[in-house]
Amino acid sequence: METHEIKINTEFIKLQDLLKFAGAAETGGGAKRIIQEGRVTVNGEPCAMRGKKMRPGDRCAIDGETELAVV
């Protein structure tokens, strides 16, 4: 699994914004679609909430292939 560290300077970043920022989705609509299709897990659990607050230490995976670690 390929892991990318995403550094944030705020308390949290919303899951859909994280996917856009990391380049996993080109648009908000693309991020929404990926999340609604059930392709995203957060900290090992399936997540369908695009507004999920991702804080440093959280990890999400897309299709079990690409992992984004918030630092």
CHARMM internal coordinates of N, CA and C (Angstrom, degrees):
IC EDIT
DIST 1 N 1 CA 1.4535
DIST 1 CA 1 C 1.5224
ANGL 1 N 1 CA 1 C 109.12
DIST 1 C 2 N 1.2836
ANGL 1 CA 1 C 2 N 114.93
DIHE 1 N 1 CA 1 C 2 N 133.07
DIST 2 N 2 CA 1.4629
ANGL 1 C 2 N 2 CA 123.10
DIHE 1 CA 1 C 2 N 2 CA 179.64
DIST 2 CA 2 C 1.5349
ANGL 2 N 2 CA 2 C 109.20
DIHE 1 C 2 N 2 CA 2 C -84.50
DIST 2 C 3 N 1.3496
ANGL 2 CA 2 C 3 N 117.72
DIHE 2 N 2 CA 2 C 3 N 126.23
DIST 3 N 3 CA 1.4645
ANGL 2 C 3 N 3 CA 121.56
DIHE 2 CA 2 C 3 N 3 CA -178.30
DIST 3 CA 3 C 1.5204
ANGL 3 N 3 CA 3 C 110.47
DIHE 2 C 3 N 3 CA 3 C -115.30
DIST 3 C 4 N 1.3327
ANGL 3 CA 3 C 4 N 115.14
DIHE 3 N 3 CA 3 C 4 N 133.46
DIST 4 N 4 CA 1.4626
ANGL 3 C 4 N 4 CA 121.82
DIHE 3 CA 3 C 4 N 4 CA 176.98
DIST 4 CA 4 C 1.5245
ANGL 4 N 4 CA 4 C 107.91
DIHE 3 C 4 N 4 CA 4 C -121.36
DIST 4 C 5 N 1.3332
ANGL 4 CA 4 C 5 N 117.00
DIHE 4 N 4 CA 4 C 5 N 131.93
DIST 5 N 5 CA 1.4560
ANGL 4 C 5 N 5 CA 120.84
DIHE 4 CA 4 C 5 N 5 CA 176.09
DIST 5 CA 5 C 1.5201
ANGL 5 N 5 CA 5 C 108.85
DIHE 4 C 5 N 5 CA 5 C -91.36
DIST 5 C 6 N 1.3139
ANGL 5 CA 5 C 6 N 115.88
DIHE 5 N 5 CA 5 C 6 N 129.86
DIST 6 N 6 CA 1.4623
ANGL 5 C 6 N 6 CA 122.22
DIHE 5 CA 5 C 6 N 6 CA 179.85
DIST 6 CA 6 C 1.5170
ANGL 6 N 6 CA 6 C 107.90
DIHE 5 C 6 N 6 CA 6 C -114.60
DIST 6 C 7 N 1.3277
ANGL 6 CA 6 C 7 N 116.51
DIHE 6 N 6 CA 6 C 7 N 113.58
DIST 7 N 7 CA 1.4644
ANGL 6 C 7 N 7 CA 121.22
DIHE 6 CA 6 C 7 N 7 CA -178.53
DIST 7 CA 7 C 1.5246
ANGL 7 N 7 CA 7 C 109.27
DIHE 6 C 7 N 7 CA 7 C -89.25
DIST 7 C 8 N 1.3356
ANGL 7 CA 7 C 8 N 114.88
DIHE 7 N 7 CA 7 C 8 N 129.89
DIST 8 N 8 CA 1.4635
ANGL 7 C 8 N 8 CA 119.54
DIHE 7 CA 7 C 8 N 8 CA 176.91
DIST 8 CA 8 C 1.5267
ANGL 8 N 8 CA 8 C 108.82
DIHE 7 C 8 N 8 CA 8 C -119.75
DIST 8 C 9 N 1.3149
ANGL 8 CA 8 C 9 N 115.78
DIHE 8 N 8 CA 8 C 9 N 151.85
DIST 9 N 9 CA 1.4624
ANGL 8 C 9 N 9 CA 121.35
DIHE 8 CA 8 C 9 N 9 CA -179.46
DIST 9 CA 9 C 1.5169
ANGL 9 N 9 CA 9 C 111.45
DIHE 8 C 9 N 9 CA 9 C -110.88
DIST 9 C 10 N 1.3266
ANGL 9 CA 9 C 10 N 116.49
DIHE 9 N 9 CA 9 C 10 N 15.88
DIST 10 N 10 CA 1.4538
ANGL 9 C 10 N 10 CA 122.02
DIHE 9 CA 9 C 10 N 10 CA 179.90
DIST 10 CA 10 C 1.5239
ANGL 10 N 10 CA 10 C 108.24
DIHE 9 C 10 N 10 CA 10 C -122.52
DIST 10 C 11 N 1.3203
ANGL 10 CA 10 C 11 N 115.84
DIHE 10 N 10 CA 10 C 11 N 175.98
DIST 11 N 11 CA 1.4666
ANGL 10 C 11 N 11 CA 120.39
DIHE 10 CA 10 C 11 N 11 CA -179.19
DIST 11 CA 11 C 1.5309
ANGL 11 N 11 CA 11 C 111.23
DIHE 10 C 11 N 11 CA 11 C -65.82
DIST 11 C 12 N 1.3387
ANGL 11 CA 11 C 12 N 116.73
DIHE 11 N 11 CA 11 C 12 N -36.67
DIST 12 N 12 CA 1.4591
ANGL 11 C 12 N 12 CA 121.22
DIHE 11 CA 11 C 12 N 12 CA -178.70
DIST 12 CA 12 C 1.5184
ANGL 12 N 12 CA 12 C 109.54
DIHE 11 C 12 N 12 CA 12 C -155.63
DIST 12 C 13 N 1.3383
ANGL 12 CA 12 C 13 N 115.35
DIHE 12 N 12 CA 12 C 13 N 168.21
DIST 13 N 13 CA 1.4547
ANGL 12 C 13 N 13 CA 123.39
DIHE 12 CA 12 C 13 N 13 CA 172.10
DIST 13 CA 13 C 1.5209
ANGL 13 N 13 CA 13 C 106.26
DIHE 12 C 13 N 13 CA 13 C -136.61
DIST 13 C 14 N 1.3212
ANGL 13 CA 13 C 14 N 117.09
DIHE 13 N 13 CA 13 C 14 N 139.00
DIST 14 N 14 CA 1.4643
ANGL 13 C 14 N 14 CA 120.37
DIHE 13 CA 13 C 14 N 14 CA 178.77
DIST 14 CA 14 C 1.5194
ANGL 14 N 14 CA 14 C 109.21
DIHE 13 C 14 N 14 CA 14 C -70.05
DIST 14 C 15 N 1.3193
ANGL 14 CA 14 C 15 N 115.63
DIHE 14 N 14 CA 14 C 15 N 146.94
DIST 15 N 15 CA 1.4624
ANGL 14 C 15 N 15 CA 121.65
DIHE 14 CA 14 C 15 N 15 CA -177.18
DIST 15 CA 15 C 1.5224
ANGL 15 N 15 CA 15 C 111.76
DIHE 14 C 15 N 15 CA 15 C -54.14
DIST 15 C 16 N 1.3258
ANGL 15 CA 15 C 16 N 118.53
DIHE 15 N 15 CA 15 C 16 N -46.98
DIST 16 N 16 CA 1.4675
ANGL 15 C 16 N 16 CA 119.83
DIHE 15 CA 15 C 16 N 16 CA -178.46
DIST 16 CA 16 C 1.5285
ANGL 16 N 16 CA 16 C 110.82
DIHE 15 C 16 N 16 CA 16 C -63.26
DIST 16 C 17 N 1.3314
ANGL 16 CA 16 C 17 N 117.77
DIHE 16 N 16 CA 16 C 17 N -36.27
DIST 17 N 17 CA 1.4605
ANGL 16 C 17 N 17 CA 120.90
DIHE 16 CA 16 C 17 N 17 CA 178.33
DIST 17 CA 17 C 1.5263
ANGL 17 N 17 CA 17 C 111.08
DIHE 16 C 17 N 17 CA 17 C -70.36
DIST 17 C 18 N 1.3244
ANGL 17 CA 17 C 18 N 116.46
DIHE 17 N 17 CA 17 C 18 N -34.71
DIST 18 N 18 CA 1.4651
ANGL 17 C 18 N 18 CA 120.77
DIHE 17 CA 17 C 18 N 18 CA 176.88
DIST 18 CA 18 C 1.5268
ANGL 18 N 18 CA 18 C 110.24
DIHE 17 C 18 N 18 CA 18 C -62.55
DIST 18 C 19 N 1.3276
ANGL 18 CA 18 C 19 N 116.43
DIHE 18 N 18 CA 18 C 19 N -43.59
DIST 19 N 19 CA 1.4660
ANGL 18 C 19 N 19 CA 120.11
DIHE 18 CA 18 C 19 N 19 CA 180.00
DIST 19 CA 19 C 1.5288
ANGL 19 N 19 CA 19 C 111.00
DIHE 18 C 19 N 19 CA 19 C -63.48
DIST 19 C 20 N 1.3286
ANGL 19 CA 19 C 20 N 116.89
DIHE 19 N 19 CA 19 C 20 N -39.67
DIST 20 N 20 CA 1.4720
ANGL 19 C 20 N 20 CA 120.41
DIHE 19 CA 19 C 20 N 20 CA 177.74
DIST 20 CA 20 C 1.5291
ANGL 20 N 20 CA 20 C 110.08
DIHE 19 C 20 N 20 CA 20 C -67.98
DIST 20 C 21 N 1.3284
ANGL 20 CA 20 C 21 N 117.02
DIHE 20 N 20 CA 20 C 21 N -47.65
DIST 21 N 21 CA 1.4612
ANGL 20 C 21 N 21 CA 121.94
DIHE 20 CA 20 C 21 N 21 CA -177.40
DIST 21 CA 21 C 1.5290
ANGL 21 N 21 CA 21 C 111.32
DIHE 20 C 21 N 21 CA 21 C -60.22
DIST 21 C 22 N 1.3171
ANGL 21 CA 21 C 22 N 116.40
DIHE 21 N 21 CA 21 C 22 N -38.53
DIST 22 N 22 CA 1.4670
ANGL 21 C 22 N 22 CA 121.16
DIHE 21 CA 21 C 22 N 22 CA -178.25
DIST 22 CA 22 C 1.5269
ANGL 22 N 22 CA 22 C 112.58
DIHE 21 C 22 N 22 CA 22 C -79.65
DIST 22 C 23 N 1.3368
ANGL 22 CA 22 C 23 N 117.17
DIHE 22 N 22 CA 22 C 23 N -9.78
DIST 23 N 23 CA 1.4549
ANGL 22 C 23 N 23 CA 120.18
DIHE 22 CA 22 C 23 N 23 CA 179.94
DIST 23 CA 23 C 1.5137
ANGL 23 N 23 CA 23 C 114.01
DIHE 22 C 23 N 23 CA 23 C 86.57
DIST 23 C 24 N 1.3351
ANGL 23 CA 23 C 24 N 117.36
DIHE 23 N 23 CA 23 C 24 N 8.47
DIST 24 N 24 CA 1.4672
ANGL 23 C 24 N 24 CA 120.68
DIHE 23 CA 23 C 24 N 24 CA 178.73
DIST 24 CA 24 C 1.5223
ANGL 24 N 24 CA 24 C 110.87
DIHE 23 C 24 N 24 CA 24 C -75.12
DIST 24 C 25 N 1.3307
ANGL 24 CA 24 C 25 N 116.53
DIHE 24 N 24 CA 24 C 25 N -22.05
DIST 25 N 25 CA 1.4654
ANGL 24 C 25 N 25 CA 122.18
DIHE 24 CA 24 C 25 N 25 CA 176.47
DIST 25 CA 25 C 1.5236
ANGL 25 N 25 CA 25 C 107.21
DIHE 24 C 25 N 25 CA 25 C -138.09
DIST 25 C 26 N 1.3218
ANGL 25 CA 25 C 26 N 116.38
DIHE 25 N 25 CA 25 C 26 N 140.36
DIST 26 N 26 CA 1.4645
ANGL 25 C 26 N 26 CA 120.00
DIHE 25 CA 25 C 26 N 26 CA -178.38
DIST 26 CA 26 C 1.5213
ANGL 26 N 26 CA 26 C 112.39
DIHE 25 C 26 N 26 CA 26 C -79.72
DIST 26 C 27 N 1.3325
ANGL 26 CA 26 C 27 N 116.60
DIHE 26 N 26 CA 26 C 27 N -31.33
DIST 27 N 27 CA 1.4662
ANGL 26 C 27 N 27 CA 120.88
DIHE 26 CA 26 C 27 N 27 CA -176.77
DIST 27 CA 27 C 1.5159
ANGL 27 N 27 CA 27 C 109.91
DIHE 26 C 27 N 27 CA 27 C -134.27
DIST 27 C 28 N 1.3326
ANGL 27 CA 27 C 28 N 115.46
DIHE 27 N 27 CA 27 C 28 N 169.13
DIST 28 N 28 CA 1.4525
ANGL 27 C 28 N 28 CA 120.16
DIHE 27 CA 27 C 28 N 28 CA 174.66
DIST 28 CA 28 C 1.5111
ANGL 28 N 28 CA 28 C 111.75
DIHE 27 C 28 N 28 CA 28 C -62.65
DIST 28 C 29 N 1.3299
ANGL 28 CA 28 C 29 N 116.34
DIHE 28 N 28 CA 28 C 29 N -36.72
DIST 29 N 29 CA 1.4583
ANGL 28 C 29 N 29 CA 120.50
DIHE 28 CA 28 C 29 N 29 CA 177.44
DIST 29 CA 29 C 1.5198
ANGL 29 N 29 CA 29 C 111.81
DIHE 28 C 29 N 29 CA 29 C -64.64
DIST 29 C 30 N 1.3258
ANGL 29 CA 29 C 30 N 116.26
DIHE 29 N 29 CA 29 C 30 N -38.05
DIST 30 N 30 CA 1.4622
ANGL 29 C 30 N 30 CA 120.60
DIHE 29 CA 29 C 30 N 30 CA 177.02
DIST 30 CA 30 C 1.5144
ANGL 30 N 30 CA 30 C 111.55
DIHE 29 C 30 N 30 CA 30 C -65.54
DIST 30 C 31 N 1.3318
ANGL 30 CA 30 C 31 N 116.15
DIHE 30 N 30 CA 30 C 31 N -41.42
DIST 31 N 31 CA 1.4635
ANGL 30 C 31 N 31 CA 120.82
DIHE 30 CA 30 C 31 N 31 CA 178.07
DIST 31 CA 31 C 1.5238
ANGL 31 N 31 CA 31 C 109.88
DIHE 30 C 31 N 31 CA 31 C -63.97
DIST 31 C 32 N 1.3276
ANGL 31 CA 31 C 32 N 116.78
DIHE 31 N 31 CA 31 C 32 N -43.54
DIST 32 N 32 CA 1.4657
ANGL 31 C 32 N 32 CA 121.97
DIHE 31 CA 31 C 32 N 32 CA 179.04
DIST 32 CA 32 C 1.5246
ANGL 32 N 32 CA 32 C 110.51
DIHE 31 C 32 N 32 CA 32 C -58.55
DIST 32 C 33 N 1.3151
ANGL 32 CA 32 C 33 N 115.90
DIHE 32 N 32 CA 32 C 33 N -44.30
DIST 33 N 33 CA 1.4690
ANGL 32 C 33 N 33 CA 121.06
DIHE 32 CA 32 C 33 N 33 CA -178.83
DIST 33 CA 33 C 1.5320
ANGL 33 N 33 CA 33 C 111.17
DIHE 32 C 33 N 33 CA 33 C -63.86
DIST 33 C 34 N 1.3210
ANGL 33 CA 33 C 34 N 117.05
DIHE 33 N 33 CA 33 C 34 N -45.46
DIST 34 N 34 CA 1.4695
ANGL 33 C 34 N 34 CA 121.25
DIHE 33 CA 33 C 34 N 34 CA 179.49
DIST 34 CA 34 C 1.5278
ANGL 34 N 34 CA 34 C 110.06
DIHE 33 C 34 N 34 CA 34 C -59.04
DIST 34 C 35 N 1.3338
ANGL 34 CA 34 C 35 N 116.29
DIHE 34 N 34 CA 34 C 35 N -43.96
DIST 35 N 35 CA 1.4679
ANGL 34 C 35 N 35 CA 121.08
DIHE 34 CA 34 C 35 N 35 CA -178.27
DIST 35 CA 35 C 1.5290
ANGL 35 N 35 CA 35 C 110.60
DIHE 34 C 35 N 35 CA 35 C -68.36
DIST 35 C 36 N 1.3346
ANGL 35 CA 35 C 36 N 117.49
DIHE 35 N 35 CA 35 C 36 N -46.26
DIST 36 N 36 CA 1.4653
ANGL 35 C 36 N 36 CA 121.09
DIHE 35 CA 35 C 36 N 36 CA -177.84
DIST 36 CA 36 C 1.5217
ANGL 36 N 36 CA 36 C 112.78
DIHE 35 C 36 N 36 CA 36 C -66.81
DIST 36 C 37 N 1.3288
ANGL 36 CA 36 C 37 N 117.60
DIHE 36 N 36 CA 36 C 37 N -26.31
DIST 37 N 37 CA 1.4656
ANGL 36 C 37 N 37 CA 121.12
DIHE 36 CA 36 C 37 N 37 CA 178.14
DIST 37 CA 37 C 1.5231
ANGL 37 N 37 CA 37 C 111.91
DIHE 36 C 37 N 37 CA 37 C -75.77
DIST 37 C 38 N 1.3419
ANGL 37 CA 37 C 38 N 117.12
DIHE 37 N 37 CA 37 C 38 N -4.26
DIST 38 N 38 CA 1.4617
ANGL 37 C 38 N 38 CA 120.98
DIHE 37 CA 37 C 38 N 38 CA 178.34
DIST 38 CA 38 C 1.5144
ANGL 38 N 38 CA 38 C 113.83
DIHE 37 C 38 N 38 CA 38 C 78.37
DIST 38 C 39 N 1.3210
ANGL 38 CA 38 C 39 N 116.66
DIHE 38 N 38 CA 38 C 39 N 23.48
DIST 39 N 39 CA 1.4635
ANGL 38 C 39 N 39 CA 121.17
DIHE 38 CA 38 C 39 N 39 CA -176.73
DIST 39 CA 39 C 1.5253
ANGL 39 N 39 CA 39 C 112.98
DIHE 38 C 39 N 39 CA 39 C -89.24
DIST 39 C 40 N 1.3431
ANGL 39 CA 39 C 40 N 117.53
DIHE 39 N 39 CA 39 C 40 N -2.77
DIST 40 N 40 CA 1.4669
ANGL 39 C 40 N 40 CA 121.37
DIHE 39 CA 39 C 40 N 40 CA -173.96
DIST 40 CA 40 C 1.5248
ANGL 40 N 40 CA 40 C 110.87
DIHE 39 C 40 N 40 CA 40 C -114.75
DIST 40 C 41 N 1.3312
ANGL 40 CA 40 C 41 N 115.44
DIHE 40 N 40 CA 40 C 41 N 135.53
DIST 41 N 41 CA 1.4600
ANGL 40 C 41 N 41 CA 121.07
DIHE 40 CA 40 C 41 N 41 CA 170.65
DIST 41 CA 41 C 1.5182
ANGL 41 N 41 CA 41 C 108.12
DIHE 40 C 41 N 41 CA 41 C -118.17
DIST 41 C 42 N 1.3261
ANGL 41 CA 41 C 42 N 115.73
DIHE 41 N 41 CA 41 C 42 N 145.78
DIST 42 N 42 CA 1.4656
ANGL 41 C 42 N 42 CA 122.06
DIHE 41 CA 41 C 42 N 42 CA 176.71
DIST 42 CA 42 C 1.5173
ANGL 42 N 42 CA 42 C 107.06
DIHE 41 C 42 N 42 CA 42 C -120.44
DIST 42 C 43 N 1.3133
ANGL 42 CA 42 C 43 N 115.60
DIHE 42 N 42 CA 42 C 43 N 121.38
DIST 43 N 43 CA 1.4694
ANGL 42 C 43 N 43 CA 121.90
DIHE 42 CA 42 C 43 N 43 CA -178.14
DIST 43 CA 43 C 1.5324
ANGL 43 N 43 CA 43 C 111.05
DIHE 42 C 43 N 43 CA 43 C 51.30
DIST 43 C 44 N 1.3366
ANGL 43 CA 43 C 44 N 115.91
DIHE 43 N 43 CA 43 C 44 N 40.19
DIST 44 N 44 CA 1.4533
ANGL 43 C 44 N 44 CA 121.96
DIHE 43 CA 43 C 44 N 44 CA 175.51
DIST 44 CA 44 C 1.5194
ANGL 44 N 44 CA 44 C 116.07
DIHE 43 C 44 N 44 CA 44 C 85.00
DIST 44 C 45 N 1.3314
ANGL 44 CA 44 C 45 N 117.89
DIHE 44 N 44 CA 44 C 45 N -3.44
DIST 45 N 45 CA 1.4630
ANGL 44 C 45 N 45 CA 122.00
DIHE 44 CA 44 C 45 N 45 CA -178.95
DIST 45 CA 45 C 1.5282
ANGL 45 N 45 CA 45 C 110.20
DIHE 44 C 45 N 45 CA 45 C -113.30
DIST 45 C 46 N 1.3354
ANGL 45 CA 45 C 46 N 118.38
DIHE 45 N 45 CA 45 C 46 N 140.28
DIST 46 N 46 CA 1.4644
ANGL 45 C 46 N 46 CA 120.22
DIHE 45 CA 45 C 46 N 46 CA 176.33
DIST 46 CA 46 C 1.5309
ANGL 46 N 46 CA 46 C 110.24
DIHE 45 C 46 N 46 CA 46 C -57.37
DIST 46 C 47 N 1.3246
ANGL 46 CA 46 C 47 N 116.65
DIHE 46 N 46 CA 46 C 47 N 141.41
DIST 47 N 47 CA 1.4616
ANGL 46 C 47 N 47 CA 120.53
DIHE 46 CA 46 C 47 N 47 CA -178.42
DIST 47 CA 47 C 1.5253
ANGL 47 N 47 CA 47 C 109.20
DIHE 46 C 47 N 47 CA 47 C -137.41
DIST 47 C 48 N 1.3348
ANGL 47 CA 47 C 48 N 116.30
DIHE 47 N 47 CA 47 C 48 N 127.96
DIST 48 N 48 CA 1.4569
ANGL 47 C 48 N 48 CA 121.84
DIHE 47 CA 47 C 48 N 48 CA 178.57
DIST 48 CA 48 C 1.5236
ANGL 48 N 48 CA 48 C 111.24
DIHE 47 C 48 N 48 CA 48 C -115.14
DIST 48 C 49 N 1.3280
ANGL 48 CA 48 C 49 N 117.12
DIHE 48 N 48 CA 48 C 49 N 11.71
DIST 49 N 49 CA 1.4644
ANGL 48 C 49 N 49 CA 121.41
DIHE 48 CA 48 C 49 N 49 CA -179.01
DIST 49 CA 49 C 1.5263
ANGL 49 N 49 CA 49 C 109.48
DIHE 48 C 49 N 49 CA 49 C -98.41
DIST 49 C 50 N 1.3202
ANGL 49 CA 49 C 50 N 116.60
DIHE 49 N 49 CA 49 C 50 N 106.61
DIST 50 N 50 CA 1.4657
ANGL 49 C 50 N 50 CA 118.81
DIHE 49 CA 49 C 50 N 50 CA -177.67
DIST 50 CA 50 C 1.5216
ANGL 50 N 50 CA 50 C 111.73
DIHE 49 C 50 N 50 CA 50 C -70.63
DIST 50 C 51 N 1.3362
ANGL 50 CA 50 C 51 N 118.06
DIHE 50 N 50 CA 50 C 51 N -20.99
DIST 51 N 51 CA 1.4626
ANGL 50 C 51 N 51 CA 121.79
DIHE 50 CA 50 C 51 N 51 CA 178.01
DIST 51 CA 51 C 1.5134
ANGL 51 N 51 CA 51 C 113.23
DIHE 50 C 51 N 51 CA 51 C -91.56
DIST 51 C 52 N 1.3394
ANGL 51 CA 51 C 52 N 118.14
DIHE 51 N 51 CA 51 C 52 N 9.82
DIST 52 N 52 CA 1.4647
ANGL 51 C 52 N 52 CA 122.92
DIHE 51 CA 51 C 52 N 52 CA 179.57
DIST 52 CA 52 C 1.5243
ANGL 52 N 52 CA 52 C 109.22
DIHE 51 C 52 N 52 CA 52 C -53.70
DIST 52 C 53 N 1.3179
ANGL 52 CA 52 C 53 N 116.11
DIHE 52 N 52 CA 52 C 53 N 129.41
DIST 53 N 53 CA 1.4606
ANGL 52 C 53 N 53 CA 120.78
DIHE 52 CA 52 C 53 N 53 CA -179.77
DIST 53 CA 53 C 1.5237
ANGL 53 N 53 CA 53 C 109.63
DIHE 52 C 53 N 53 CA 53 C -81.25
DIST 53 C 54 N 1.3148
ANGL 53 CA 53 C 54 N 115.31
DIHE 53 N 53 CA 53 C 54 N 117.77
DIST 54 N 54 CA 1.4611
ANGL 53 C 54 N 54 CA 122.05
DIHE 53 CA 53 C 54 N 54 CA 179.37
DIST 54 CA 54 C 1.5255
ANGL 54 N 54 CA 54 C 107.94
DIHE 53 C 54 N 54 CA 54 C -99.77
DIST 54 C 55 N 1.3158
ANGL 54 CA 54 C 55 N 115.69
DIHE 54 N 54 CA 54 C 55 N 122.08
DIST 55 N 55 CA 1.4621
ANGL 54 C 55 N 55 CA 121.38
DIHE 54 CA 54 C 55 N 55 CA -178.47
DIST 55 CA 55 C 1.5268
ANGL 55 N 55 CA 55 C 109.28
DIHE 54 C 55 N 55 CA 55 C -112.21
DIST 55 C 56 N 1.3395
ANGL 55 CA 55 C 56 N 117.15
DIHE 55 N 55 CA 55 C 56 N 162.47
DIST 56 N 56 CA 1.4709
ANGL 55 C 56 N 56 CA 118.94
DIHE 55 CA 55 C 56 N 56 CA 176.66
DIST 56 CA 56 C 1.5300
ANGL 56 N 56 CA 56 C 110.72
DIHE 55 C 56 N 56 CA 56 C -51.44
DIST 56 C 57 N 1.3143
ANGL 56 CA 56 C 57 N 115.84
DIHE 56 N 56 CA 56 C 57 N 133.50
DIST 57 N 57 CA 1.4574
ANGL 56 C 57 N 57 CA 122.40
DIHE 56 CA 56 C 57 N 57 CA -177.28
DIST 57 CA 57 C 1.5134
ANGL 57 N 57 CA 57 C 112.64
DIHE 56 C 57 N 57 CA 57 C 101.67
DIST 57 C 58 N 1.3438
ANGL 57 CA 57 C 58 N 117.45
DIHE 57 N 57 CA 57 C 58 N -18.47
DIST 58 N 58 CA 1.4621
ANGL 57 C 58 N 58 CA 121.10
DIHE 57 CA 57 C 58 N 58 CA 177.74
DIST 58 CA 58 C 1.5235
ANGL 58 N 58 CA 58 C 110.10
DIHE 57 C 58 N 58 CA 58 C -79.38
DIST 58 C 59 N 1.3363
ANGL 58 CA 58 C 59 N 114.59
DIHE 58 N 58 CA 58 C 59 N 152.80
DIST 59 N 59 CA 1.4651
ANGL 58 C 59 N 59 CA 121.12
DIHE 58 CA 58 C 59 N 59 CA 178.05
DIST 59 CA 59 C 1.5165
ANGL 59 N 59 CA 59 C 108.98
DIHE 58 C 59 N 59 CA 59 C -134.00
DIST 59 C 60 N 1.3233
ANGL 59 CA 59 C 60 N 115.63
DIHE 59 N 59 CA 59 C 60 N 143.32
DIST 60 N 60 CA 1.4593
ANGL 59 C 60 N 60 CA 119.28
DIHE 59 CA 59 C 60 N 60 CA 172.72
DIST 60 CA 60 C 1.5156
ANGL 60 N 60 CA 60 C 107.80
DIHE 59 C 60 N 60 CA 60 C -130.81
DIST 60 C 61 N 1.3198
ANGL 60 CA 60 C 61 N 115.18
DIHE 60 N 60 CA 60 C 61 N 151.24
DIST 61 N 61 CA 1.4595
ANGL 60 C 61 N 61 CA 121.14
DIHE 60 CA 60 C 61 N 61 CA 179.09
DIST 61 CA 61 C 1.5175
ANGL 61 N 61 CA 61 C 108.49
DIHE 60 C 61 N 61 CA 61 C -127.96
DIST 61 C 62 N 1.3219
ANGL 61 CA 61 C 62 N 114.95
DIHE 61 N 61 CA 61 C 62 N 144.11
DIST 62 N 62 CA 1.4587
ANGL 61 C 62 N 62 CA 121.72
DIHE 61 CA 61 C 62 N 62 CA 178.74
DIST 62 CA 62 C 1.5204
ANGL 62 N 62 CA 62 C 108.04
DIHE 61 C 62 N 62 CA 62 C -114.50
DIST 62 C 63 N 1.3175
ANGL 62 CA 62 C 63 N 115.92
DIHE 62 N 62 CA 62 C 63 N 120.10
DIST 63 N 63 CA 1.4696
ANGL 62 C 63 N 63 CA 122.32
DIHE 62 CA 62 C 63 N 63 CA -179.29
DIST 63 CA 63 C 1.5271
ANGL 63 N 63 CA 63 C 112.57
DIHE 62 C 63 N 63 CA 63 C 57.04
DIST 63 C 64 N 1.3176
ANGL 63 CA 63 C 64 N 117.94
DIHE 63 N 63 CA 63 C 64 N 21.28
DIST 64 N 64 CA 1.4624
ANGL 63 C 64 N 64 CA 121.38
DIHE 63 CA 63 C 64 N 64 CA 180.00
DIST 64 CA 64 C 1.5182
ANGL 64 N 64 CA 64 C 113.46
DIHE 63 C 64 N 64 CA 64 C 66.94
DIST 64 C 65 N 1.3292
ANGL 64 CA 64 C 65 N 117.76
DIHE 64 N 64 CA 64 C 65 N 11.13
DIST 65 N 65 CA 1.4603
ANGL 64 C 65 N 65 CA 121.53
DIHE 64 CA 64 C 65 N 65 CA -176.55
DIST 65 CA 65 C 1.5208
ANGL 65 N 65 CA 65 C 112.74
DIHE 64 C 65 N 65 CA 65 C -109.94
DIST 65 C 66 N 1.3071
ANGL 65 CA 65 C 66 N 116.39
DIHE 65 N 65 CA 65 C 66 N -48.88
DIST 66 N 66 CA 1.4649
ANGL 65 C 66 N 66 CA 121.23
DIHE 65 CA 65 C 66 N 66 CA -176.23
DIST 66 CA 66 C 1.5176
ANGL 66 N 66 CA 66 C 108.75
DIHE 65 C 66 N 66 CA 66 C -108.81
DIST 66 C 67 N 1.3281
ANGL 66 CA 66 C 67 N 116.23
DIHE 66 N 66 CA 66 C 67 N 126.69
DIST 67 N 67 CA 1.4641
ANGL 66 C 67 N 67 CA 120.69
DIHE 66 CA 66 C 67 N 67 CA 178.66
DIST 67 CA 67 C 1.5081
ANGL 67 N 67 CA 67 C 109.73
DIHE 66 C 67 N 67 CA 67 C -112.26
DIST 67 C 68 N 1.3322
ANGL 67 CA 67 C 68 N 115.89
DIHE 67 N 67 CA 67 C 68 N 135.83
DIST 68 N 68 CA 1.4586
ANGL 67 C 68 N 68 CA 122.43
DIHE 67 CA 67 C 68 N 68 CA 176.90
DIST 68 CA 68 C 1.5196
ANGL 68 N 68 CA 68 C 107.61
DIHE 67 C 68 N 68 CA 68 C -113.99
DIST 68 C 69 N 1.3334
ANGL 68 CA 68 C 69 N 115.96
DIHE 68 N 68 CA 68 C 69 N 122.66
DIST 69 N 69 CA 1.4593
ANGL 68 C 69 N 69 CA 121.27
DIHE 68 CA 68 C 69 N 69 CA 179.59
DIST 69 CA 69 C 1.5283
ANGL 69 N 69 CA 69 C 108.14
DIHE 68 C 69 N 69 CA 69 C -108.59
DIST 69 C 70 N 1.3147
ANGL 69 CA 69 C 70 N 116.60
DIHE 69 N 69 CA 69 C 70 N 124.32
DIST 70 N 70 CA 1.4691
ANGL 69 C 70 N 70 CA 121.26
DIHE 69 CA 69 C 70 N 70 CA -179.99
DIST 70 CA 70 C 1.5238
ANGL 70 N 70 CA 70 C 107.89
DIHE 69 C 70 N 70 CA 70 C -85.96
DIST 70 C 71 N 1.3237
ANGL 70 CA 70 C 71 N 115.23
DIHE 70 N 70 CA 70 C 71 N 125.81
DIST 71 N 71 CA 1.4815
ANGL 70 C 71 N 71 CA 120.38
DIHE 70 CA 70 C 71 N 71 CA 178.04
DIST 71 CA 71 C 1.5057
ANGL 71 N 71 CA 71 C 109.88
DIHE 70 C 71 N 71 CA 71 C -125.88
END
COOR INIT
IC SEED 1 N 1 CA 1 C
IC BUILD
